Amino acid sequence: HLIEFTVEAGRPDSITKEKLEVLRKHKINRISINPQTMQQKTLDLIGRRHTVEDVVSIYEMARELGFDNINMDLIAGLPGETVEDMEDTLAKIKALSPDNLTVHSLAIKRASKLNQLEEFKCSASQEKERAAILEEMIVMAQDAAKEMGMTPYYLYRQKNIAGSFENVGYAKVDKAGIYNILIMEEKQSIIAAGAGASTKIVLKEPIPMPGSKKRKMTHLIRVENVKAIDAYIERIDEMIERKGEWLWR
């Protein structure tokens, strides 16, 4: 009865024909292949192990195996990239013609390799210039998506996102990611398994917000799993019980 069964196939260097065949066998009807950029110099700089050629060959392999709903992720504002680089990346993506395109505005995590790059550190004036370039890239991506017959269907923001922009998902008709819509609208419970995973439980009736001194009400409960693998394994029963406290309300 599933309407959508999505798998994050991931970066091209982690995808094999055997994995794709298993996904097809189990009726997965939507996958995401994430190039992030189609500029080899940038992939090398940010430590990605796949090549531009890998992206193309894996994408074509997925099409040959019958996948008819493929999402691709791009990141606008990667270090050293120019507007011309983004134009070239979008041209390569248009040649492939994915069904979904998610355009992320660069968000730097504290522990990421990008945060350590000297060439990515800049002054306030340079930051302003970078934001202007990022804005132009985002507009270009929007135009490219339109040319591919896509329209925007969801957006969200992350912490530390460059220029206070958003991440936007575009899709062709009847190809929008249902999960993406439901999780943004917070109308769907998401049960997460694994170290560091975050469960989101939508309650039937609002309750006083846990831990709040003032009587604030909430209909949404988040339950975070511990991040350390060894601790997660040792405390697995606790992780399950913490979710169960809310699931039956």
Buried (B, 14 or more C-beta within 10 A) or exposed (E): EEEBEBBEBBBBBEBEEEBBEEBBEEEBBBBBBBBBBBBEEBBEBBEBEBBBEBBBEBBEBBBEEEBEBBBBBBBBBBBEBEBEBBEBBBEBBBEBBBBBBBBBBBBBEEEEEBEEBEEBEEEEEEEEEBBEBBBBBBEBBBEBBEEBEBEBBBBEEBEEBBBEBBBBBBBBEEBBBBBBBBBBEEEBBBEBEEBEBEBBBBBEEEEEBEEEEEEEEEEEBEBEBBEEEEBBEEBBEEBEEBBEEBBEE
